[in-house]
Amino acid sequence: MVEPVPDSVHLFGDELLVTLLTGFPFPVGNSQVRAVDIATGTNAPFIANLSSAIDVLPQGSNGFLTLEFSTDVLNPGAAGRISYYANPSSSPTVVANCLITPTSMVQEQGSQEIYVTEIFTGRVITVTP
């Protein structure tokens, strides 16, 4: 049995976007972002087929950024990544795939730079899209 762990939540219109990191054995493609209706609590998949979703950032009407802890959690050499989705069902474009155990991200509105925390390195890094 795999139990997903919610690890971030962001307001998006009248919904919450919640990332779910799957538990051991961390099956690749089983992690996702879910949309939760604030009024009813009903939820549904929003962005699926992720490896280890850890954060999501809505880009207004211009898509979404997802942050994954690793592309393969059980492989110590697998990097984390940021991907861009034009819409929830589109194919992703990889923005950065060299992150070491990323845990959260925030985007500066003026420059659009993305700041990412890495837990194992203790760093805050800047990614310029």
CORDA-V14225 format. One record per residue. PHI is phi in whole degrees, 0 to 359 (* if undefined). Layout:
((PHI) (PHI))
This chain:
((*) (248) (252) (287) (243) (288) (231) (203) (215) (223) (287) (217) (64) (259) (234) (249) (262) (240) (273) (240) (269) (288) (273) (305) (268) (51) (298) (297) (86) (259) (272) (199) (254) (246) (259) (245) (289) (296) (288) (252) (83) (293) (218) (208) (302) (244) (234) (248) (63) (267) (272) (200) (301) (233) (199) (216) (232) (295) (252) (65) (268) (252) (102) (215) (252) (245) (242) (243) (301) (199) (279) (199) (303) (278) (256) (302) (269) (283) (277) (276) (209) (248) (234) (251) (240) (295) (209) (302) (257) (282) (287) (281) (246) (285) (268) (209) (227) (233) (274) (251) (50) (291) (236) (197) (213) (216) (243) (283) (294) (290) (273) (70) (296) (251) (257) (235) (268) (241) (289) (287) (270) (76) (265) (246) (246) (249) (242) (257) (289))
